[in-house]
């Protein structure tokens, strides 16, 4: 295996990920599934790829867009909630060109929501008129209020937003929600979704040096390949050729399957297909009912289109 030396080499790619939080494990798993081998100490804030010219920086999530914007890092893995908040802040300061969102990723899903105390009579966005709303996302919230013609006071807090109503700091809050358990524990309930969020890959607005471009292309291709196969299954089965049309309709999320004649079996064929949707027991039972036999379902680890 090729060893990449020179961790301090400026021609190595740098990618910023969340130091600790809901995106950390999934971000590192994505990079590992792209083939990156690395070692990281417990309190280490940077690690170096052993088989790729790629350095991983572990930072606070709201610092990731800044590091990518300032071209300190070439790439970053961060939530859309942070991306939109930072993008609006940069636009307000006439900063440009802005970092680019390259690809949405299938993890880190949550919602930026308006939440109200139990007993608060919320009907629609007009119920926010004249209220004090605590948030750590003032730019996204202000855009939402402006788009809905609402005059409300935005109270900016750095954390513990959910206790602001009980402390008398605000009437309502605008905060990230995933399961809703934190809201319930603080006697709050979801009222309105401001932004649907998930993890995304961003890149520097500056041209990436020629020496880095090949590995940038390869990494983006690998990330796309990993994302394509999430939840996908590879199905193999035998069937009579006369049943192919019915079987093809039952294969969930599949393009045209591969059909291979079975030696010495007359009209029977082998069918192979990548299914991009969940394959349930009911799917297998339906396939068997259509004439399929020897049905085998395998996970798909990697795929390049």
PyMOL commands that set and color helices and strands:
alter all, ss='L'
color gray80, all
select helices_A, chain A and resi 24-33+61-69+80-92+125-128+138-147+161-167+181-185+210-229+241-250+281-289
alter helices_A, ss='H'
color red, helices_A
select strands_A, chain A and resi 13-18+46-48+54-59+75-79+100-104+110-117+132-135+153-156+172-177+188-197+199-203+233-240+258-261+268-275+293-299
alter strands_A, ss='S'
color yellow, strands_A
deselect
rebuild
show_as cartoon
